[in-house]
């Protein structure tokens, strides 16, 4: 027989457990915007969310990934709470049920491609040509898939430059200008930067 005092303790404990389960379920039902990190693979991302390889083909299909062995740092994927994969774009971000503390930052990041395009009225012509231009394009493809609006933490744009280098101007022209300046000062040429990237996975 349970005394009234012990019954109250048991009831309170069960109530707390029920609330904890409810809170956990709420958090678990939030959609996730996943940013590809260095070293990630589609199968690794699938294991993070589904504990198996079941999402690999869906991740590739929904995000127009031609080769399942090639994904890019900074690429974003929306993974719904029911396991559905969606392409990362402003409309899908707006419709996603992302946890409250991520919603504002996510919406700001989704808006950055439009900001970068609207600021692109400035013009800049890179002096990279031939094999230098090819090395520059190769790095851009590896860093962002050639996307001026790509973000990965503090790294912004087509060349994944630190936001501090860009000084708040995320326009295509400024990204091109700053990337050329950065590579010239650090490596001397885009070909040297490409060789460093191939050896180390970054530049």
C-alpha positions as CSV (number, residue, x, y, z in Angstrom):
1,X,0.0,0.0,0.0
2,X,1.3,3.5,-1.0
3,X,0.9,6.3,1.6
4,X,-0.5,9.6,0.4
5,X,2.9,11.2,0.8
6,X,4.6,8.5,-1.4
7,X,1.7,8.6,-3.9
8,X,2.3,12.3,-4.3
9,X,6.0,11.7,-5.0
10,X,5.3,9.0,-7.5
11,X,2.7,11.2,-9.2
12,X,5.1,14.1,-9.4
13,X,7.9,11.9,-10.8
14,X,5.6,10.4,-13.4
15,X,4.3,13.8,-14.4
16,X,7.9,15.1,-14.8
17,X,8.8,12.1,-16.9
18,X,5.7,12.6,-19.1
19,X,6.6,16.3,-19.5
20,X,10.2,15.4,-20.4
21,X,9.0,12.9,-23.0
22,X,6.7,15.5,-24.4
23,X,9.5,18.1,-24.6
24,X,11.8,15.6,-26.3
25,X,9.2,14.7,-28.8
26,X,8.6,18.4,-29.7
27,X,12.3,19.0,-30.2
28,X,12.7,15.8,-32.2
29,X,9.9,16.9,-34.6
30,X,11.7,20.1,-35.7
31,X,13.0,20.1,-39.2
32,X,16.7,20.4,-39.7
33,X,18.8,22.5,-42.1
34,X,22.0,20.7,-42.5
35,X,25.2,22.5,-43.7
36,X,27.7,20.2,-45.4
37,X,31.0,20.2,-43.5
38,X,34.5,19.3,-44.6
39,X,34.7,15.5,-44.7
40,X,31.0,14.9,-45.0
41,X,29.5,12.3,-47.4
42,X,25.9,11.6,-48.4
43,X,26.1,8.3,-46.7
44,X,27.5,9.9,-43.5
45,X,24.7,12.5,-43.5
46,X,22.2,9.7,-44.0
47,X,23.6,7.8,-41.0
48,X,23.3,11.0,-38.9
49,X,19.5,11.2,-39.6
50,X,18.3,7.7,-40.6
51,X,21.0,5.5,-39.0
52,X,21.4,3.8,-42.4
53,X,22.0,4.6,-46.1
54,X,18.3,4.9,-46.9
55,X,18.5,8.7,-47.6
56,X,21.5,8.8,-49.9
57,X,19.6,8.6,-53.2
58,X,16.9,11.0,-52.0
59,X,19.5,13.5,-50.8
60,X,21.2,13.4,-54.3
61,X,17.9,13.6,-56.2
62,X,16.3,16.4,-54.2
63,X,19.5,18.5,-54.3
64,X,20.5,17.9,-58.0
65,X,23.7,16.1,-57.0
66,X,24.9,14.3,-60.1
67,X,27.6,12.3,-58.4
68,X,26.8,10.9,-55.0
69,X,30.5,11.0,-54.2
70,X,30.8,14.8,-54.7
71,X,29.2,17.2,-52.3
72,X,30.5,20.7,-51.4
73,X,31.3,22.4,-48.1
74,X,28.6,24.9,-47.3
75,X,25.9,23.2,-49.3
76,X,22.6,23.1,-47.4
77,X,20.0,20.4,-47.2
78,X,16.6,20.5,-45.5
79,X,15.7,17.3,-43.7
80,X,12.1,17.2,-42.5
81,X,11.2,15.6,-39.2
82,X,9.5,12.8,-41.1
83,X,12.8,12.0,-42.9
84,X,11.8,13.7,-46.1
85,X,14.7,15.6,-47.8
86,X,14.0,18.9,-49.5
87,X,16.2,21.2,-51.6
88,X,17.5,24.2,-49.7
89,X,15.9,27.3,-51.1
90,X,14.1,30.3,-49.7
91,X,10.6,28.8,-50.2
92,X,11.4,25.5,-48.5
93,X,13.2,27.3,-45.6
94,X,10.1,29.5,-45.1
95,X,7.9,26.4,-45.0
96,X,10.2,24.3,-42.8
97,X,9.3,23.8,-39.1
98,X,12.8,24.7,-37.9
99,X,13.4,25.0,-34.2
100,X,12.7,28.6,-33.0
101,X,16.3,29.5,-32.2
102,X,17.4,28.7,-35.7
103,X,14.5,30.2,-37.7
104,X,15.7,33.8,-37.8
105,X,19.3,32.9,-38.7
106,X,18.1,30.4,-41.3
107,X,15.8,32.9,-43.0
108,X,18.6,35.5,-43.0
109,X,20.9,33.0,-44.7
110,X,18.3,32.1,-47.2
111,X,17.9,35.8,-48.1
112,X,21.6,36.3,-48.6
113,X,21.6,35.1,-52.2
114,X,19.1,37.8,-53.1
115,X,21.2,40.4,-51.2
116,X,24.3,39.2,-53.0
117,X,22.5,39.5,-56.3
118,X,21.1,42.9,-55.5
119,X,24.5,44.3,-54.5
120,X,26.1,42.9,-57.7
121,X,25.6,46.2,-59.5
122,X,29.3,46.9,-58.9
123,X,31.5,45.5,-61.5
124,X,34.9,43.8,-61.3
125,X,36.8,41.9,-63.9
126,X,39.3,39.3,-62.7
127,X,42.6,39.2,-64.5
128,X,42.7,35.4,-64.2
129,X,42.8,33.7,-67.6
130,X,43.7,30.3,-69.0
131,X,45.0,27.9,-66.4
132,X,44.6,30.5,-63.7
133,X,40.9,30.9,-64.5
134,X,40.5,27.2,-64.6
135,X,42.2,26.8,-61.1
136,X,39.9,29.6,-59.8
137,X,36.8,27.9,-61.2
138,X,37.9,24.5,-59.7
139,X,38.3,26.0,-56.2
140,X,34.9,27.8,-56.5
141,X,33.3,24.5,-57.5
142,X,34.8,22.7,-54.5
143,X,34.1,25.4,-52.0
144,X,30.4,26.3,-52.9
145,X,29.4,24.7,-56.2
146,X,30.0,28.2,-57.7
147,X,27.2,29.8,-55.5
148,X,27.7,33.4,-54.5
149,X,25.0,32.9,-51.8
150,X,26.5,29.9,-50.1
151,X,27.2,30.2,-46.4
152,X,29.0,28.0,-43.8
153,X,29.3,29.7,-40.5
154,X,31.6,32.7,-40.9
155,X,32.5,31.7,-44.5
156,X,30.5,33.4,-47.2
157,X,30.0,33.0,-50.9
158,X,31.5,31.4,-54.0
159,X,35.0,31.2,-52.6
160,X,33.9,30.6,-48.9
161,X,35.8,33.7,-47.8
162,X,35.7,34.8,-44.1
163,X,33.0,37.4,-43.6
164,X,35.6,39.7,-42.1
165,X,37.5,39.8,-45.4
166,X,34.3,40.9,-47.2
167,X,33.5,43.7,-44.8
168,X,29.7,43.2,-45.2
169,X,29.7,43.5,-49.0
170,X,28.7,40.1,-50.2
171,X,28.2,41.2,-53.8
172,X,29.6,39.0,-56.6
173,X,32.0,41.8,-57.7
174,X,33.4,42.1,-54.1
175,X,33.7,38.3,-53.7
176,X,35.7,38.1,-56.9
177,X,37.9,41.1,-56.0
178,X,38.6,39.8,-52.5
179,X,39.2,36.3,-53.6
180,X,41.8,37.5,-56.2
181,X,43.5,39.6,-53.5
182,X,43.5,36.8,-50.9
183,X,45.0,34.3,-53.3
184,X,47.6,36.7,-54.7
185,X,48.8,37.6,-51.2
186,X,48.7,34.1,-49.7
187,X,49.7,31.8,-52.6
188,X,50.8,34.0,-55.4
189,X,48.6,32.4,-57.9
190,X,45.3,30.4,-58.3
191,X,47.3,27.4,-59.4
192,X,49.3,27.4,-56.2
193,X,46.1,27.8,-54.2
194,X,44.6,24.8,-56.1
195,X,47.7,22.7,-55.3
196,X,47.3,23.6,-51.7
197,X,43.6,22.8,-51.7
198,X,44.3,19.4,-53.3
199,X,47.0,18.6,-50.7
200,X,45.0,19.9,-47.6
201,X,41.3,20.1,-48.5
202,X,41.2,23.9,-48.0
203,X,42.9,27.0,-49.3
